Amino acid sequence: MHGDDSPVYLRLRGMISAMILDGDYAEGDQLPSVRSFAAEHGANPLTVAKAYQSLQERGFVSVKRGVGMFVADGALEQLRQDERELFLTHLWPKVQRHIARLGLTPADLVERAEA
């Protein structure tokens, strides 16, 4: 996922990716139209179109001319792999440092996870 300082289209792309990962959109499902998604999320349609285009370029969505955009086969697993890599290489080191700074133990974390 991208932080608030990233371009809006990347944040929208991240939002759509998260919706696929969360199961809101399954492989083969049609995504909302650009206008519909823009209206629902208060975004500029051109920015939504750029986010959709970016997802298409990465192979996560496909276009059926005259019909719309659909979640591509294999998108879920590829998104999951991409997000895991992002988490492990960029986010986890920061989380690890923060955990160490606070003096938390693995037991502390497991206890919280089970609560």
C-alpha positions, -999 to +999 in steps of 0.1 A: +000+000+000+010+036-005+012+064+020-008+096+018+021+114+001+018+092-030-001+103-061-039+099-059-040+074-087-016+051-068-037+054-036-068+045-057-049+016-073-039+005-038-076+007-027-087-014-056-059-039-049-069-041-013-105-048-023-094-076-045-072-090-017-101-087+008-125-106-016-147-076-024-139-083-060-131-119-071-113-130-102-137-126-131-158-099-114-165-067-132-151-036-116-174-005-113-172+019-142-147+047-140-175+072-135-192+051-108-160+044-089-151+081-091-185+092-078-185+066-050-150+077-038-151+114-046-123+111-071-117+126-105-127+101-133-095+108-152-075+098-120-096+066-116-090+058-153-053+062-147-055+038-117-074+013-137-049+016-166-021+010-141-038-022-129-043-033-165-007-027-173+003-049-144-020-076-155-044-074-126-074-064-146-085-070-182-107-050-205-136-064-224-143-038-251-177-023-247-184-042-215-159-030-189-129-039-167-127-073-150-104-087-123-080-109-143-074-146-136-044-150-113-047-114-100-053-124-064-022-146-060+000-121-078-013-092-057-008-112-026+028-120-036+035-083-045+020-071-012+040-097+008+072-085-008+063-049-002+055-057+035+086-077+041+111-054+024+097-020+032+072-021+061+084-050+083+119-035+090+102-004+103+078-024+124+107-045+138+126-014+148+095+000+165+089-033+184+125-033+196+123+004+206+093-005+227+109-035+243+081-058+232+087-095+231+072-121+207+051-133+236+036-098+239+027-098+203+012-133+203-009-124+233-023-094+216-029-113+184-049-139+203-070-114+222 
